Amino acid sequence: MEKKGIKVVTIGGGSSYTPELVEGFIKRYDSLPLRELWLVDIEEGKEKLEIVGNLAKRMVEKAGLPIEIHLTLDRREALKGADFVTTQLRVGLLKARALDESIPLKYGVIGQETNGPGGLFKGLRTIPVILDITKDMAELCPDAWLINFTNPAGMVTEAVLRYGHIKKVIGLCNVPIGMEMGVAKAFGVDHSRVRIDFAGLNHMVFGLNVYVDGENVTKKCIDMLANGEGGNDPKNIKSIAWEKEFIKALGILPCPYHRYYFKKSEMLEEEMEALKKEGTRAEVVQRVEAELFELYKDPNLAVKPPQLEKRGGAYYSDAAVRLIDSIYNDRRDIQPVNTRNNGAIKGIPDDSAVEVSCVITKDGPKPLNIGELPVAVNGLVQSIKSFERVAVEAAVTGDYNTALLAMTINPLVQSDTVGKKILDEMLEAHKEYLPQFFKKEQ
Ligand code: G6P
């Protein structure tokens, strides 16, 4: 990559999260000279792209930086010569998410954006679109890195590793950085002084060791978490307290999403209650987005508004921009990302995606050597990996039986009969976005 400034393309650029990303680039401009930011969206997202794009232009102007902001519906035009491509798209928009969250609940199964049947269907809709993007990248910007934030990020990374047309892919999530921020807050120190060794899968990651200024404080963190301190749950997950004795016995830090597995019935009950009171999380987010886009329209607004903090994606720009910065500058610092396992976590195939602390170099992430996960959690991680792999096969082939297999083996479902009912209803509901399952017989 020539050091004459970089070109970044953001697909799903009309997202309400974009000002977060722009803020991140502005903050790091000195070490990461962004020359062009191309925000790409589809026809349906045109209005949002205009609004958010104009805010991005005002932000850059206010900061006095020579960053060009381009808005386009032409993905291929944007991709030409890109250095980094970030993906933050939502196939079927929030309407599809609302179905992912509400249909499973009718059958007494958790309805969640990235876990259980909801996660499966988000993957089935998203994977073909991302694979298509990798095809364009191979042709138009073969040296670029794909940094994917699109959920389910672990499953999407797995799909690109196996079926993508490019090699340079990294999946990124804000959960690990959020956990680090929680520790930093609890210890009253700056985030830069905290390091956690992360290992597992996306939304299924554990903090194995925690260090503050290089000192191992894992035991103290576990005690704090057992007492309800030091956590930092994203806005989309209810912070139901953990049982003290469970956390002590676990001995490592769970991520907020582990509540769907280790507090399954409580989370289900919570979701049912929330559904009655405020609707699905998608509906809550729709209201937050409407408020945000009204603010974004204000020609006097030239910074990221604080209302964006009502979304679950806090620190996402910090994570994204520090990753791009470390690749660009070959910093060799340690960051948690989704990448090819390459033997880092024992028991998971080398060619599968894992979420793990890595040394970030100009040639990409190099995972730390983790070894085997503790026996108490190894089984669940393996189950989720099996689920992700079968789900990817279903997304790529459009095969009904494979989709039912993925649905049934998911730890939140585990019934072929209930799974089949959910599958049938969701396939019908999402038909428009699942062409691979509705191919016409020849
Ligand atoms: C968390 C997750 C993200 C997810 C977000 C949803 O931060 O890590 O993967 O996209 O929550 O937030 P939302 O505001 O859309 O419910």
Boltz pocket constraint, residues with backbone or C-beta under 6 A from the ligand:
constraints:
  - pocket:
      binder: B
      contacts: [[A, 149], [A, 151], [A, 173], [A, 174], [A, 175], [A, 234], [A, 235], [A, 236], [A, 281], [A, 285], [A, 310], [A, 311], [A, 312], [A, 313], [A, 314]]
      max_distance: 6.0
